[in-house]
């Protein structure tokens, strides 16, 4: 089994290839795309995020991104509650930096899922969760108190579980596939 990819691995991959963008936002986009279509592929995700700059990614960095894709798909499809938004760890970033990354992650997720706002029709609890994720995008990232640390932890957990609920709700609405 391959080693799990973490936030710093993807940040290093982006920096190694001198690619712009946020590791958190990139993973949010991937997670949203996979919630909408579990048959989405690596190339679609990478082209969506990097556009014309995709050809400039170094092979080593591309291998890390491919592992992230496979890891994320497995976490969502297996529905074993192992899904985690790709965010900096507590000891890698202060609470303001982690809150900013969570905001970027949520922004990418909404792009990946194609969320159009309150007038969109979503099954079950999806509309409420997506509305909450939209509010998280607008987080005040200047926070730094102990209460802010607790609030961040609760928001990150809400997003983690909310994405799994959205994925499950959307899968239950999908027409059965013929084999």
N, C-alpha and C positions, 0 to 999 in steps of 0.2 A: 504494500500500500504506500502511496506517495505521501510525503510530509505535507501537512496543512500549510497553506499560504497565509501569511498574516499581513497586517497593514504596512509594516516596515519593509517587507519583501516587495510589495507593489510600489511603495514610494521609491525604493531603491531602483526598481525596474524602470520607473518613469524617469528618474534622475539619470540613470545610466544611459538611457537613450536620448537624454535632453528633451523629453517630451513634456509639453505643457499639460496641465490638468491636475485634478485632485484624485488621489487614490480612492477616497471615500465616495466622491461623486461618480467615479467610474464604476465602482461596485454597486452603487445605488441604481445606476442605469442598467447594469447587467441584471440585477435582481428584479427590477420592474419588467424588463423584456421577458425574463423567464416566467414571471407570474402570468403574463399575457399569453405567452406561447412557449411551452416547454420544448418545442422543436426548434426554437431559435438556435442559431449556431454561432460559434466563436467569431467567424468572419463578419457576420452581421453586426455583432456587438462592437468589435474593434473598429469597423468602418464607421459605425454610428458615432463612436467616441472620438476617433482620431481623424476621420475624413481622409484627405489627401496625404496627410503626414504619416499614415500607417506604414508606408514603405520604409520610413526612416527608423523604425524600431529595430534594435539589435536583437539577434537570435536568442541570446540569453534572457533578455527582458521578455521577449515574446513567449518563451517557455514558461516563465512565471505567470504571465497573463493567461496562458492556456490552462495551467494548473488551477488558477483562480476560477476560471470558467467552469471547469469540470467539478471542482469542489462545491461551488455555489449551486450548480444544477443538482448534484447529488444531495446536498442538504435540503433543497426545496422538494425534490421529487420523492425522496425517502420519507419525508414528513416525520422524522424522528426527533424533532425539536432541536436539532443540532445547528440550525441556521443561525448565523450571526452576521449582522451588518459589519462590514470591514471598517473598523474605526481604530484610532490610536488607543493603546493601552494606557492605564492610569499612570504608569511610571515613564511613559514616552512623551506625555503632553499634559499641561495643566488643564484645569476644568474649562477654561475659556477656549483653549485650542481644541479640546474634545467636543465642546458644544458647537464650535464652528464646523468641525468635521461632520458632526451629526446633521447639521443644517445642510451641508453640501451633499451628504449621502441622501437625505430626503429629497433634495432638489433633483438629483440624478434619478431617484426612484420614480418620481412623478413624471419625469421625461420618458423614462423607459416604459412606464405603464400607459403613457399617453393621456394622463389625467387632464380633463378640460374644465374642471371646476364643479361647483355645486349643481349645475343643471344636468350633469352627466348621470346616466342610469347605471347603477352598479348593484349587483346582487347582495342580499343579506346585509352584513355589517360593513361592507366595503366602502360605501359612501361616507359613513361616519369616520372610519379609520383614515381614509384618504384626506378628508377635511382636516383631521388632526395633524396628519403628516404635513399638509400645506402650512398649517400654523407653525410647525416646528422649523420649517424653512426660514421663518422670520424670527428665529431665536435671537435674544440679546446675548451675544457671545462675549460680552465684557464681564461676565459673572466670575466670581472667584471665592465666594464664601463657602463654608461647610454646608449650608443649606442649598447652595447652588450645586454642590457635588451630589447631594442626595437627589435633587431634582433632575440632574443630568442622568444619573443612574436609572431613575424611574422612566424617563423619556426614552432612553436607549432600549430598555427592556420592553416598553410599550411598542416601539417600532419593530423590534425583533419578533414579538408575538403577532403584532398586527400584520406584518408581511406574510407570515405563515397562514393567518386567517384568510387574507386576501387570496393567496395562492390556492388554498383549499376551496374557498367559495367559487373562484373562477373555474377551477377544475370540475366542480360539481355541476356547473352550468354548461360545460363543454359537451358537444355532441359525442356520443360514443364512437370510437374509431373501429373500422372494419379491418379484420386481419384475415 
